[in-house]
Amino acid sequence: MDYPETRYLAAFMAVCAEGGFHRAGEKLHLSQPAVSYQIRMLEQVMKVPLFERTPRGAMLTEAGEMLRDYCSRSLSDLAALRAQLQSGEMSARGTLKIASVSGFGRYVLFPLLAREFADVRVELRYPTQDDVIRFVAAGICDLGVIYESKTSSLFDCSPLTNEELVLIGQKDSQLTIGGLEQVSRLPFITYDESEYVIGRWMRACFGEQASLRSVAHFEELEEVMELVRLGRGVSVVPDHCARTFLEQGSLRVIRPRNRKRATNKVYAITRAGAYRSQETERLLKMLGENRQTQR
């Protein structure tokens, strides 16, 4: 197969490293017009501008930063493979590069990977949903896990599993929930994904969404559940995130009097037409089997 854009990547990375077309040309022993031509051809292939030309030099655009990060990771992997081949230490270990929304990533993906993929090199990160999509699009990650289905010709998106969203409170809490007005007065412990999670819970249980009162905010769920355990407030989380605390009896689920439940779909996203490694296929199969077991 012919990949004409790859011939331009050396010029691209040189401009990134040197901060300008002239200095990149000196490094590559090319004229500045030759470097400019290669960058222009690469931008035509990628269909986005990669640099902003300024009096102080060439500044990367957001798309340029994504391409630089992807190239850096690819070159790093290639260097590691070369060292491995030269040392004679051949290994069958593959690599899984995954970006996931935090709750599912920390409490479902990580335990599964630690238990079943000891023979695989794993890269697992927990960015925002928008960044999950961006990382998959740029090829930085092979697989993404998101909360909302992504309809685009650029991606393959399929449901992974269903999770229940639950309102959690301190184990000794006698709180009962009658309606949405009462919910809006509760002290909530929020986190980076809670705007989506709590909003979906409200709409599923009460048919609409109300503003809430946040008394503390954290990036991740560990601190959220610790403050709920101490009685500082309540929160809404995916059920698997609180399972250990619920089984230990340090937290309780507070259900609305209408007994309605809020479920949420989790989706897997990959680049359309991209090669899926055996490790990726094995992980998706296991997650699919878990979904069937939960039904």
N, C-alpha and C positions, 0 to 999 in steps of 0.2 A: 504493500500500500504506500502511496505517496502522500506525505504530509508537508506541503510546501511552507506552511507557517513556521515549522520548527527551525528552518534555516535563519529565521529572523530573531529567534529568542536570544542568541548570544549578544546581538546588538541591543536588544531590550534590556537584558540584565546588566550590560555594561553601562547603559545610560542610568539605570537605577543606582548602580554602585558609584558612578562618577558624578552624577548630578547634572550632567550636561552632554550635549551631542558632540561638541568639540573634544572634550576630554575623553569621552567614550571612543571617538575615532582614533585618538592617539593610542589608547590602550589596545585597540584592535588593529592598528596600523591601516586604518581606512580614513578616507576624507570625510569631513563633516557632511557634505551632501550625500555620500554613500550611506552613512548612518541614518540620516533623515529619511532617505528613500526606504530603507528596510523597516524603520518604525512606521512609516506611512503605509507600507504594504501589510504589516502586521495589524494595524488598526483597521484596514479594509477587510482583512480576514475575520477579525474579531467583531467587526461592525460597531465598535465603540471607540471613542478617543481614550488613549492610554496616558497621555501627558498633557499638561497645560504649559504652554510656552510662556515664560515670564522673563523679565530683564535679569533676574537672578539665576535663571537656569530652567531646567525642565522639572516640573512638579507633577507627581503621579496623581491621576484621577482616582476615584474610588474603584473603577474597573481595573485600572493599572495596578493598584495595591493588591487586588484579588489575584491578578495574574502573577505578580511578583511573589506573593505568598505561595501560590501553587507551584511555581517554578522552583522556589527555594526548597520546598518539601520534596519535590520530585528529584532534584539534584542531590539532596541529602540522602534520600533512599537509594539512589544510584551509587553514591559513594560508599554507603554501608554495604551494598551488595557486592561492589567491586572488592572491598576489603575482605569480605567473607569468601569470595571466590579465590582471591589470591592466597588467603590463609589456608585454604583447603577445608575449612570448617563448613561443609555444606549442611543445610538445614531445610527441612520440609515445612517449617513454620511459615504460615501466611500472615497477612496483616489485615486487620479490620479497622477502618477509619469511620467513626460514627459521631454524628452530632444529634443530640436529643433534647427535647424539652426536659426540664430538670426533674420533675417528679417521676416520670416514667423512666428516665435514664438512671437515676440514683437507686430507685427502689425495685425496678423490674429488670432493666437491662444489665446493670452492674452485677447483681447476684448471679444472673444467668451466665454472663461472660466469665465471671470468676470460677463458677462451678463447672462449666462445660467447655470452655475454650482456653484451657491452660497451655495448649500447644500452639496458640496463636498470639502474635503481637497485636495488642489492642491499643487504639487511640480513641478515647471517649471523652467528649466535651459536652458542656451544658450551656449553650448560648440561648439567646432569645429565639422565638420561632422564626422571625425574619432572618436572623443570622444562620439558622439551620438551613433554610432554603438557599441562602446566599452561598454557604459553604458547599452544598451539594452542587449547585449550578457551576461553581468555579472548579469543581473536581478536588477540592481540599478534603472532602469527606465522600466516602462511597455510598453511605446510607444515612438518611435523616429520619427522625421521628418527630411528628408535629401533631397539633391538636385539630387543625382544620384541613379538610381536603384541598389540595392544590390542583386546579384545573388549568393545564398548560401543555402545549405540545413539547415543551422542553423537559417535562418530567413524567415519570410513571409513579402514580400515587395509588396506594391500595390500603384498605383498612387492616390494622393489625389486631386490635382487641377493643373490648369495651371496658370501661372502668366506671365505678360509681363515685360520684362526688358527694361528700358527707360533711355536715356541720359538726365540728368537734368542740367539746368543752371539757372542763375539769371533771374528774371522776365523781366528785361529790356534788356537782352542780345539779340543782333541782329545776333548772330552766326548762320551760316548755315554750314551743313556738306556735303562736296562733295565726299570725299574718305578717305580711311584708312590712307594715308600719312598725311592728315590734322589732323586726330584724334590723331596720335602719337605725334603731337606737342602741343596738348592741355594740360593745367595744370590740372591734375586729383587729386581729394581728394579721397584717398583710405581708405579701412577698412578691417577687418580681412577676410571677405568672398568675397572681391571684385576681387581677382584673378580669381576665378571661374566665378563670375557674369559678369565682364567686358569682359573676354575672350569669354564667350558664346555669349554675345551681338555682339562682333566684328565678330565672325565666322558666326553668323546668318545674319548680315547686309552686310558683305563684303566678306564672304567666306574664310577668313583667319584671323589670329591674328597677331598683331604687338605689339612691346614694347610700354610702355606709360611712361609719365613723372609724377611722384607723387610729389606733392608739400606739402602734409600733409597726415598723416595717423592716424586713430583712430580705437579703438576696435569696437565701435558701430556706428549706423547710425545717431543718433541725432546730434552729432557734425559735421558729414559730411554735412548734409543738412543745418545746420546753416552757415557753411563756404561757401557753394554754394550760399545760399541766400545773403551773403555779397559780392559776386562777386569774391571770391578768387580762384575759379576753377570750374570744372564740375565733375560729377560722374555718374555712371550707377547703378541704384537700381531697385529692383522689384517695379512695379507700385503701389502696395498697401502701400508700405512704404512711398511714397511721396504724397499719395492722399490728405491728409489734407492740405499740403503746396500748392499743385496745385489748390485745390478748393479755398484756401484763396488768390491765385494769387501771392504768394511770390516766387514761382518757376515756371519754364516752361519746357515742354518737347521739346527737340531739336531732330527732326527726320532727318535722312539722306535724301538726295535728291532722292535716289532710292526708298524711302518710304518703304523699307523692315522693317519688325517688328521682334523682337526677343522674342520668348516665351520660357518658361522654365517649366518643370514638377517638382512638389514637391511630394515626396513619403512618405508613412507611413511605418514604419518598426517595427515588433514585433518578439519575439523569436518564432520559428516554434514549434507548438504544445503547446505553453504556454497558460494557462488559461487567458481569457480576461474578465475583470470585466464588470458589467453592465455600469459603468461610461465610460470605454474605448469604449465599443460598441456604446454608445450614442454619444460620441464625434466623432467617425469615421463616424457615420450615418449623423450627422449634417454637417461635412466637406464634405461628399459626396453629400449632398443636395445642398450645396453652389456651388459645382463643376457643378452640373446639371444646376443650375440657371445661371451660368456664360456662358454656351454654347449658 
